[in-house]
């Protein structure tokens, strides 16, 4: 007999049941076994039949359990026969249990499938999953948590019964739940206290069964069933939970897809062609040409670099052509979300003025080879920054992005006003002709944009530019030299690519690093502005899209360095133009990229745009800057503003504008600082990021308020408004949360609560969570009435409410999406 075998606690009962079976009774009645007796132990009394005494004791085994013993002649054979019958009995019961588990699983799947299909909302799917899991596993509590890839946390979506997860968001650095997510396999932990891995949440659970939510071979979350008393969850329980998790994951993916389709088909009221729309061919070409004309305003940047490097006219033309090809590549990459590459928005690339100061230094110090090498290095720096942008999410709240977009709009004014007034190096007084042409161009653009006719709005920019160009030619604002240059330029020409050579200077690494940081922060701001323009329900920056935008931007600089061009970046003017015309279609971007590349081989068209009269260019810049200014202001005021944010925004804008007004302040700056002191935009961007980091230190994200019975419930609203401004929360969420918590306090007082209410409010960028806790034994009696009120609160304020009672206190948990 196995050393581990022994009598089980119910062995006597199992033996009696075995001996009452008809086949066993017939076996015992056989002549050879009439002298045998069966006992439940060596010294025990006969269990059923006593025929003879004496002889060796032979065990009757059922698996590893000893049910009893057989004594007498032929006892060994009888014991073996009884053991075989007991084994068959075990197998039959196992098959019956398995069949029951299968029946339970099929029954659950049958009932839950229709319920999942009937709800298109993720939270409703999660609540149904919790309800079914608790019903079929008979556990104390269930919770569904979804993986937030942006923040790297598990977020609580729904729960039922006993508290499984005390926090709305759980970091995934280590612990039991992190292990299950990584392995993709469910686990049973029947004694949580004995498990060395941390569960990561405060609760009273003793045993859990946990299964990952898997869809298309990727884990999107977890479903957890738990018990507050010691329980042995079975493999059948886990199997049922896994089947439910599979169905829930598929339903959640469908709900997400439904939400994306709904968002894609719900255009903001001021858009004519959204991201996924395809404008008719008669509109498409003109819309793309508008973007190209606005973008080519910055082509003088590579010309200045060529002059600084002492290039010939042909070499400078080659520098411009290669930059155009790099612009086309980067613009095309920006349009789609190809894995980690691309923002998914219409965001044309232009030669970047932020890179101009360090690029001029590189041209003077090492010629084209150093320019190309440092441009390539700037692209590599952008790729490195993109990998940590998600962790730096706190550095880019909406007010920081808003300041960047606002400063982009302001920086265009400095370029535009001298051109509008006809001020040049050789003319210090206003030219009435230039002012008249610029005013006429701007007037046509503005009139077309505010017109009720959609076609005029779409073509407002190109109509204004053509009108201004014609007016400038009519009054002789364009000189004869312009026409001579245009006439001499060929229609078609293959770019003469510079000799391939890359070199890097350690002395220029810091200026280019600063320029890359400033440029990529600008990209985050502009992509955020594009997100807001395309999403009527926009709440916060999508850092995954911003990261893709930085990668595409970096790819543009990498290709520019290899091809032989200068640094490029997302164009704020084109982002503003897309918002002005109400056309943000990606198809427009494809045509814009194609035109960029084509222009590299058509010098006459490139010159026609770059030689456009200054007042016409100025009108186009002022036109787009209006939309950038308003977009920046809207981003800033989308959050509540307190004294800390007042200084973050005010000082950074003053720094940028001040440097613009007093450029002499940076005249004595060292070369390494020229990258951001040479550009008010870069300087303001640097200041706002540093101020946000420094003034944000020590700002707590959790606070408490104790409401005495005699204090009015409206104090909650003032309390939330004060802390909401400190946290930079959305105004509408704070107002909704304040009203909901005030009403809940009044409901509790009306129900008879006379004790203090302790309110704890926690905030992150994604959720505002409030916990109301009190101690009053009488409140247990009115829970049903309260829960009816809670249902009304859920519908009215769009929040999640959970009522929990324990021996120490009662509490109400309220969650608001942010």
Secondary structure, DSSP 8 states (H G I E B T S, - for coil): --TT-EE-TTHHHHHHHHHTSHHHHHHHTSGGGTT-EEESSSS--BSS------S--EEEEETTEEEEEEESTTHHHHHHHHHHHHHHHHHHHHHHHHHHHHHHHHHHHHHHHHHHHT---HHHHHHHHHHHHHHHH--SEEEEEEEETTTTEEEEEEEEES-S-SSSEEE-SSSHHHHHHHH---EEES-GGG-SS---S----SEEEEEEEEETTEEEEEEEEEESS-----HHHHHHHHHHHHHHHHHHHHHHHHHHHHHHH---TT-SB-TT----HHHHHHHHHHHHHHHGGGGHHHHHHHHHTT--HHHHHHHHHHHHHHHHHHHHHHHS-BTTB--SS---EEE-STTHHHHHHHHHHHHHHHHHHHHHHHHHHHHHHHHHTTTTGGGG-HHHHHHHHHHHHHHHHHHHHHHHHT-BTTB-S--HHHHHHHHHHHHHHHHHHHSS-HHHHHTHHHHHHHHHHHHHHHTT-S-HHHHHHHHHS-S--------------HHHHHHHHHHHHHHHHHHHHHHHHHHHHH-TT--S--HHHHHHHHHHHHHHHHHHHHHT---EEE-HHHHHHHHHHTB--HHHHHHHHHHHHHHTT-HHHHHHHHTS-HHHHHHHHHHHHHHHHHHHHHHHHTB---HHHHHHHHHHHHHHHHHHH-GGGGTT--GGGHHHHS-HHHHHHHHHHHHHHHHTTT--SEEEEEE-TTS-TTHHHHHHHHHHHHHT-BHHHHHHHHHHHHHHHHHHHHTT--S-EEEEEEE-SSEEEEEEEE--GGGGGGHHHHHHHHHHHHHHHT-EEEEEE-SS-EEEEEEEE-
